C-alpha cells in the first residue's frame, strides 16, 4: 500500500529455501562497501538462523558502524513535557482512555527545572516529547518549551546545545513554521507499517489515519526540514516485515528527496499501565532476533544513526553497541517532571517501563570500559552539516573525521565538569589512546590543542 508494498515484503519473508552461506557472504561483502542493500538482500540476512552466519552478520555490522562513525556513542536524554494525548494507542500508557495516570503539562518554569536537572547529569542533547494532538500542547507551546530549554544554564554554566523532537505529524503550514525553529531532527514513528495491524492498534484519535502518518516525512522534507527520523515499535507485527518496511521507507525518502532518515529508532514494546497490547504483545521479538534486526538495519542503511533507548536491559544494551547502535539515551525518565522528581526520591507513572535504570554517570563509565567514546557532540547541527550536506559526508564514511575528535573534546568537558574520579581516570586513558588513532595529523594536533584549552576552562570547541 502506498510506497510500502506489503505483498512484495511478505513474498520476501515467506521464501522458505534454506539460507545459503555463499549468498550470505555475497550480501555481507556488498554491505561492507557502505552503499546499502536492496530489499531482497535484506531479506537474506533476516532469514539467517544459524550461529556461524549470525556471527558474520554481527562482525559486518560493527565494521560498518566503525567505518561510518568510528567507535563513538552519542548520548542524549528524553524530556517529556506533557502526557495529555487524544490518541488511543493500545500499547501506550499515555492513551486517552487510561484513567490511571495523572495528566500534566509542564509549565515553562517546570521545563527549565527539568532541563537543569538533565544538564547536571552532563547531557548536551535533549529529545523533547509530548502526547499528540491535544489542545494543551500545540505548536506554540512546543516552540516556547524549546526556547525555555535553550535559556537554561546549570551550575557549571553549561546549556543544552541540540534539541531533537518527537511529536505528532504536522501540516505543511506547521512545518513551514517549525523549519525556522532551532531544532535538530524531527522524528515520527510509524509504529507499524502493516496496514491492518496499524488500524487495530490505533482505534481512535488522529493517529488512526495510517496515510496521514505515513506521509509525514514527505510533508516535512517538502517544507524545509533538514533532518528526519523514523522508527517502528517492534512487537506489534512480524519484525522481519517491519525491518523491510523501514528500509523501503528509507529508500523512498532517499530517492525522492536525496535525504534518507537521519536516524532510525528500534524500540521494543514494554509494559505500560492500562495498555493491553503492551501486556499481551502480539509478536514478541526475542533478544536474539532483536540483535539480528539491529545488525541488519546497520548493514542496509549504513549512514543512519541508530537509536537505542533505556527500554532494554543494560546487558543487552551493552551487547548491541557492537552490532551497529550509534546513539543511546542515559539516565532517562519517561514521566512528566521525572528528573526533578527523581531528585526527591519519588516518581510518577511514565509512558512505559524502563529496564536500564542506571544513572547517566554509570552508563557513561560502562561505555568507556567497553572502549567506546561517550560523545555529547552537536557540531554537525550547529555547523550546518545537515540534510544533504550531512548525507554527503555520512554515506561514504567521511563524517567520522569529525566524529572522533568531537567525541573526545565533549568527553573531556564531561570528565572535568561532571565525572567521578574513577570515570575521570578511565576517560583520560581512553582519550590518550584515541588521540594516537586520529589519522589526520592536522586534526590530531588541533584536537590536542582543544583538549588543553578545555583543561584551562574553555568549552564548546568543535570541528
C-alpha positions as CSV (number, residue, x, y, z in Angstrom):
1,X,0.0,0.0,0.0
2,X,1.3,3.4,-0.9
3,X,5.1,3.1,-1.2
4,X,5.0,0.2,1.3
5,X,4.4,-2.8,-0.9
6,X,3.0,-5.3,1.6
7,X,2.6,-8.2,-0.9
8,X,6.2,-7.9,-2.0
9,X,7.5,-7.7,1.5
10,X,5.5,-10.8,2.5
11,X,6.9,-12.6,-0.5
12,X,10.4,-11.9,0.6
13,X,9.7,-13.1,4.1
14,X,7.8,-16.2,3.0
15,X,10.7,-17.6,0.9
16,X,11.3,-21.0,2.5
17,X,14.6,-22.0,1.0
18,X,17.4,-22.6,3.3
19,X,19.8,-19.7,3.7
20,X,22.8,-20.3,1.5
21,X,26.1,-19.3,3.2
22,X,27.6,-18.2,-0.1
23,X,24.7,-15.9,-0.7
24,X,25.1,-14.5,2.8
25,X,28.8,-13.9,2.2
26,X,28.0,-12.1,-1.0
27,X,25.4,-9.8,0.7
28,X,27.7,-9.1,3.6
29,X,30.6,-8.3,1.2
30,X,28.3,-5.8,-0.6
31,X,27.3,-4.3,2.7
32,X,31.0,-3.6,3.6
33,X,31.1,-1.3,0.6
34,X,28.9,1.1,2.6
35,X,26.4,1.6,-0.1
36,X,23.4,-0.2,1.5
37,X,21.4,-3.2,0.4
38,X,18.4,-4.0,-1.7
39,X,15.3,-5.4,-0.1
40,X,16.0,-8.9,-1.5
41,X,19.4,-8.8,0.2
42,X,18.0,-7.5,3.4
43,X,15.6,-10.5,3.4
44,X,18.5,-12.9,3.0
45,X,20.1,-11.5,6.2
46,X,16.8,-11.5,8.1
47,X,16.3,-15.2,7.3
48,X,19.7,-16.2,8.9
49,X,19.1,-18.6,11.8
50,X,22.5,-20.3,12.3
51,X,25.2,-19.0,14.6
52,X,28.0,-19.0,12.0
53,X,26.2,-16.7,9.7
54,X,24.9,-14.6,12.5
55,X,28.4,-14.0,13.8
56,X,29.4,-12.9,10.3
57,X,26.5,-10.6,10.2
58,X,27.4,-9.1,13.6
59,X,31.0,-8.5,12.7
60,X,30.0,-6.9,9.4
61,X,27.6,-4.5,11.3
62,X,30.3,-3.5,13.7
63,X,32.7,-2.9,10.8
64,X,30.2,-0.7,9.0
65,X,29.3,1.3,12.1
66,X,33.0,2.0,12.8
67,X,33.7,2.8,9.2
68,X,31.0,5.5,9.2
69,X,31.0,6.8,12.7
70,X,34.1,5.4,14.4
71,X,33.7,4.0,17.9
72,X,31.8,6.8,19.5
73,X,28.3,6.6,21.0
74,X,26.2,9.7,21.2
75,X,24.3,10.2,24.4
76,X,21.1,12.1,25.0
77,X,18.2,12.4,27.5
78,X,14.5,12.3,26.7
79,X,12.4,15.2,28.1
80,X,8.6,14.5,28.3
81,X,6.8,17.8,28.7
82,X,3.1,16.6,28.6
83,X,1.3,13.3,28.8
84,X,-2.1,14.7,27.5
85,X,-3.0,12.8,24.3
86,X,-6.0,12.5,22.1
87,X,-5.0,9.1,20.7
88,X,-5.9,5.7,22.0
89,X,-2.8,3.6,21.0
90,X,-3.3,0.1,22.6
91,X,0.4,-0.2,23.6
92,X,0.9,3.3,25.2
93,X,0.5,4.4,28.8
94,X,-0.5,7.9,27.7
95,X,-3.5,6.6,25.7
96,X,-6.6,8.8,26.1
97,X,-8.7,6.0,27.8
98,X,-6.1,5.4,30.5
99,X,-7.6,7.0,33.6
100,X,-5.0,5.7,36.0
101,X,-2.4,8.3,35.3
102,X,-2.3,12.0,36.3
103,X,-2.3,14.2,33.3
104,X,0.1,17.0,33.4
105,X,1.6,19.6,31.1
106,X,4.8,21.2,32.3
107,X,4.9,25.0,32.7
108,X,7.8,26.8,31.1
109,X,9.3,27.2,34.6
110,X,9.0,23.5,35.2
111,X,10.6,22.8,31.8
112,X,13.5,24.9,32.9
113,X,13.8,22.9,36.1
114,X,13.8,19.6,34.3
115,X,16.4,21.0,31.9
116,X,18.7,22.0,34.7
117,X,18.4,18.5,36.2
118,X,19.3,17.0,32.9
119,X,22.3,19.3,32.4
120,X,23.6,18.4,35.8
121,X,24.0,14.9,34.5
122,X,26.3,16.2,31.8
123,X,23.9,16.0,28.9
124,X,24.1,18.4,26.0
125,X,21.3,16.8,23.8
126,X,17.7,16.5,24.6
127,X,14.9,14.6,22.8
128,X,11.7,16.5,23.6
129,X,8.5,14.5,23.5
130,X,4.8,15.0,24.3
131,X,1.4,13.5,23.8
132,X,-0.2,14.0,20.4
133,X,-2.9,16.3,19.1
134,X,-4.1,17.8,22.3
135,X,-5.4,21.3,22.8
136,X,-3.0,21.8,25.7
137,X,0.1,21.0,23.6
138,X,0.0,22.9,20.3
139,X,2.9,24.1,18.2
140,X,3.1,27.4,20.0
141,X,3.6,25.7,23.3
142,X,6.3,23.4,21.8
143,X,8.2,26.4,20.5
144,X,8.0,28.2,23.8
145,X,9.2,25.0,25.5
146,X,12.2,24.8,23.1
147,X,13.1,28.4,23.8
148,X,12.9,27.7,27.6
149,X,15.3,24.7,27.4
150,X,17.9,26.7,25.5
151,X,17.7,29.5,28.0
152,X,18.9,27.4,30.9
153,X,22.4,27.1,32.3
154,X,23.4,24.8,35.1
155,X,25.9,25.2,38.0
156,X,28.8,24.7,35.6
157,X,27.5,27.3,33.1
158,X,26.5,24.5,30.6
159,X,23.5,24.7,28.4
160,X,21.7,22.3,26.0
161,X,23.2,22.5,22.5
162,X,20.7,20.5,20.5
163,X,17.1,19.6,20.8
164,X,15.6,16.9,18.7
165,X,11.8,16.5,18.8
166,X,9.4,13.6,18.6
167,X,5.9,15.0,18.3
168,X,2.7,14.5,16.3
169,X,2.7,14.7,12.5
170,X,2.3,18.3,11.3
171,X,0.6,20.0,8.4
172,X,2.5,21.7,5.6
173,X,2.0,25.1,7.2
174,X,3.1,23.9,10.6
175,X,6.3,22.5,9.1
176,X,6.9,25.9,7.4
177,X,6.9,27.4,10.9
178,X,8.9,24.6,12.5
179,X,11.7,24.8,9.9
180,X,12.8,28.1,11.3
181,X,12.9,26.8,14.9
182,X,16.2,25.8,16.4
183,X,15.9,22.1,16.4
184,X,17.9,19.1,15.1
185,X,16.0,16.0,14.0
186,X,12.2,15.8,13.7
187,X,11.1,12.3,14.4
188,X,7.8,10.4,14.0
189,X,7.4,6.6,14.3
190,X,5.1,4.8,12.0
191,X,4.9,2.3,14.9
192,X,3.8,-0.5,12.5
193,X,3.9,-0.3,8.7
194,X,1.4,-3.2,8.4
195,X,-1.9,-1.5,7.5
196,X,-4.3,-3.9,9.2
197,X,-2.3,-4.1,12.4
198,X,-1.9,-0.3,12.4
199,X,-5.7,0.1,12.3
200,X,-6.2,-2.4,15.1
201,X,-3.6,-0.7,17.3
202,X,-4.9,2.8,16.8
203,X,-8.7,2.6,17.2
204,X,-9.3,6.4,17.7
205,X,-7.7,9.8,17.6
206,X,-5.9,11.5,14.7
207,X,-3.2,8.8,14.8
208,X,-5.7,6.3,13.5
209,X,-5.1,7.7,10.0
210,X,-2.4,5.4,8.6
211,X,-1.8,7.5,5.4
212,X,-1.5,10.8,7.3
213,X,1.2,9.4,9.5
214,X,3.0,7.5,6.7
215,X,3.5,10.7,4.6
216,X,4.6,12.9,7.5
217,X,8.2,12.9,6.3
218,X,7.1,13.9,2.8
219,X,5.5,17.0,4.3
220,X,8.5,17.7,6.5
221,X,11.1,17.4,3.8
222,X,8.9,19.2,1.2
223,X,8.6,22.2,3.6
224,X,12.2,22.8,4.6
225,X,13.0,20.4,7.4
226,X,16.6,19.3,7.1
227,X,16.8,16.0,9.2
228,X,14.1,13.5,9.9
229,X,14.0,10.3,12.0
230,X,11.8,7.3,11.5
231,X,11.1,4.2,13.6
232,X,8.9,1.1,14.3
233,X,7.7,-0.3,17.6
234,X,8.8,-3.9,17.4
235,X,6.3,-6.4,18.7
236,X,3.2,-5.1,17.0
237,X,3.8,-7.2,13.9
238,X,6.3,-9.6,12.4
239,X,9.7,-8.0,13.0
240,X,11.0,-9.1,9.5
241,X,8.2,-7.2,7.9
242,X,8.9,-4.0,9.9
243,X,12.6,-4.1,9.1
244,X,11.9,-4.4,5.4
245,X,9.3,-1.6,5.6
246,X,11.8,0.7,7.4
247,X,14.3,0.0,4.6
248,X,11.6,0.6,2.0
249,X,10.7,3.9,3.7
250,X,14.4,4.9,3.8
251,X,14.9,4.2,0.2
252,X,11.7,6.0,-0.8
253,X,12.9,9.2,1.0
254,X,16.4,9.0,-0.3
255,X,15.1,8.5,-3.9
256,X,12.5,11.3,-3.7
257,X,14.4,13.9,-1.6
258,X,18.0,12.9,-1.7
259,X,17.9,12.6,2.0
260,X,17.5,9.3,3.9
261,X,16.5,9.2,7.5
262,X,19.0,10.9,9.8
263,X,18.0,8.4,12.5
264,X,16.2,5.1,12.8
265,X,14.8,4.0,16.2
266,X,14.1,0.4,17.1
267,X,12.2,0.2,20.4
268,X,10.5,-3.0,21.5
269,X,7.1,-2.8,23.3
270,X,7.5,-2.7,27.1
271,X,4.7,-3.0,29.7
272,X,2.6,0.1,30.3
273,X,-0.3,0.5,32.7
274,X,-3.7,0.1,31.1
275,X,-2.2,-0.6,27.7
276,X,-3.4,-4.0,26.6
277,X,-1.1,-4.6,23.7
278,X,1.9,-4.0,26.0
279,X,0.7,-6.6,28.4
280,X,0.0,-9.2,25.7
281,X,2.5,-8.4,23.0
282,X,1.1,-9.6,19.6
283,X,4.5,-10.5,18.0
284,X,7.1,-10.8,20.8
285,X,10.7,-10.2,19.5
286,X,13.3,-12.4,21.2
287,X,16.6,-11.0,22.3
288,X,18.4,-13.0,19.5
289,X,16.0,-11.7,16.8
290,X,16.4,-8.2,18.2
291,X,20.2,-8.4,17.9
292,X,19.8,-9.6,14.4
293,X,17.5,-6.9,13.3
294,X,19.8,-4.2,14.7
295,X,22.7,-5.6,12.7
296,X,20.6,-6.0,9.5
297,X,19.4,-2.4,9.6
298,X,23.0,-1.2,10.1
299,X,24.1,-3.2,7.0
300,X,21.1,-2.0,5.0
301,X,21.2,1.7,5.9
302,X,24.9,2.3,6.9
303,X,24.7,6.1,7.1
304,X,21.8,6.4,9.5
305,X,22.1,7.0,13.3
306,X,20.6,4.0,15.1
307,X,19.0,4.9,18.4
308,X,18.6,2.5,21.4
309,X,16.6,3.6,24.5
310,X,16.6,2.5,28.1
311,X,13.7,0.2,27.4
312,X,16.3,-2.5,27.1
313,X,18.3,-4.0,30.0
314,X,21.9,-2.9,30.5
315,X,23.5,-6.2,29.5
316,X,21.6,-6.3,26.1
317,X,22.3,-2.6,25.5
318,X,26.0,-3.1,26.0
319,X,26.0,-6.0,23.6
320,X,24.0,-4.1,20.9
321,X,26.7,-1.4,20.9
322,X,28.7,-4.0,19.0
323,X,26.0,-4.5,16.3
324,X,25.6,-1.0,15.0
325,X,23.9,1.2,17.6
326,X,25.3,4.7,17.4
327,X,23.1,6.7,19.8
328,X,21.8,5.9,23.3
329,X,19.7,7.5,26.0
330,X,21.0,7.5,29.5
331,X,19.5,8.3,32.9
332,X,16.1,8.5,31.2
333,X,12.8,9.5,32.8
334,X,9.5,9.0,30.8
335,X,7.2,10.6,33.3
336,X,6.3,14.2,33.4
337,X,8.6,16.1,35.7
338,X,10.6,12.9,36.2
339,X,14.1,14.4,36.5
340,X,13.2,16.8,39.3
341,X,11.0,14.1,41.0
342,X,14.0,11.7,41.0
343,X,16.0,14.2,43.0
344,X,13.3,14.0,45.7
345,X,13.3,10.2,45.6
346,X,9.9,9.5,44.1
347,X,8.4,9.1,40.6
348,X,5.1,9.1,38.9
349,X,3.9,6.6,36.2
350,X,5.7,7.0,32.9
351,X,4.8,6.2,29.3
352,X,6.3,2.7,29.6
353,X,8.6,0.7,31.9
354,X,12.3,1.1,31.7
355,X,14.9,-1.6,32.1
356,X,18.2,0.3,32.2
357,X,17.7,2.5,35.3
358,X,21.3,3.3,35.9
359,X,22.4,6.9,36.3
360,X,23.9,8.7,33.3
361,X,27.3,8.5,35.1
362,X,27.0,4.8,35.5
363,X,26.2,4.3,31.8
364,X,29.0,6.6,30.7
365,X,31.6,4.8,32.8
366,X,30.4,1.5,31.3
367,X,30.6,2.8,27.8
368,X,34.2,3.9,28.4
369,X,35.1,0.5,29.9
370,X,33.8,-1.1,26.7
371,X,36.3,1.0,24.7
372,X,33.6,3.3,23.2
373,X,33.8,7.1,23.4
374,X,30.8,8.7,25.1
375,X,30.0,11.6,22.8
376,X,28.0,14.7,23.6
377,X,28.8,16.2,20.2
378,X,26.4,18.6,18.4
379,X,28.8,20.0,15.9
380,X,27.1,18.9,12.6
381,X,23.8,20.5,13.5
382,X,25.5,23.8,14.6
383,X,27.8,24.0,11.6
384,X,25.0,23.3,9.2
385,X,26.2,19.8,8.3
386,X,22.6,18.7,8.0
387,X,20.3,17.3,5.3
388,X,22.1,16.6,2.0
389,X,25.3,18.0,3.3
390,X,25.3,15.5,6.2
391,X,24.4,12.7,3.8
392,X,27.3,13.6,1.5
393,X,29.7,13.2,4.5
394,X,28.0,10.2,6.2
395,X,27.3,7.9,3.2
396,X,31.0,7.4,2.2
397,X,32.2,7.3,5.8
398,X,33.8,10.8,5.9
399,X,31.8,12.0,8.8
400,X,33.9,10.1,11.3
401,X,36.8,12.5,10.5
402,X,34.8,14.9,12.7
403,X,33.0,12.4,15.0
404,X,36.1,11.1,16.7
405,X,37.8,14.5,17.7
406,X,34.4,16.0,18.6
407,X,33.6,13.0,20.8
408,X,37.0,13.4,22.6
409,X,36.5,17.1,23.2
410,X,33.0,16.7,24.6
411,X,34.1,13.7,26.7
412,X,36.8,15.9,28.2
413,X,34.3,18.5,29.1
414,X,32.2,15.9,30.8
415,X,35.2,14.4,32.7
416,X,36.2,17.8,34.1
417,X,32.7,19.1,34.9
418,X,30.7,16.1,36.0
419,X,32.6,12.8,36.3
420,X,33.6,11.0,39.5
421,X,37.3,10.2,40.0
422,X,37.2,6.7,38.6
423,X,35.4,7.8,35.4
424,X,37.9,10.7,35.0
425,X,40.8,8.3,35.2
426,X,39.2,5.8,32.7
427,X,38.2,8.6,30.4
428,X,41.5,10.3,30.3
429,X,43.2,7.0,29.5
430,X,40.7,6.5,26.6
431,X,41.3,10.0,25.3
432,X,45.1,9.4,25.3
433,X,44.6,6.1,23.5
434,X,42.2,7.5,20.9
435,X,44.4,10.5,20.1
436,X,47.0,8.1,18.7
437,X,44.5,6.7,16.2
438,X,43.4,10.0,14.6
439,X,44.8,9.6,11.0
440,X,44.8,13.3,10.0
441,X,47.8,15.0,11.6
442,X,46.3,18.5,11.4
443,X,43.1,17.4,13.1
444,X,45.1,15.4,15.7
445,X,47.2,18.4,16.6
446,X,44.1,20.7,16.7
447,X,42.3,18.2,19.0
448,X,45.3,18.2,21.4
449,X,45.1,22.0,21.4
450,X,41.4,21.9,22.1
451,X,41.8,19.4,24.9
452,X,44.4,21.7,26.5
453,X,42.1,24.7,26.2
454,X,39.3,22.7,27.8
455,X,41.5,21.9,30.7
456,X,42.2,25.6,31.0
457,X,38.5,26.4,31.2
458,X,37.3,26.9,27.6
459,X,34.2,25.0,26.5
460,X,32.3,24.1,23.3
461,X,35.3,23.6,20.9
462,X,34.5,21.5,17.9
463,X,35.3,20.6,14.3
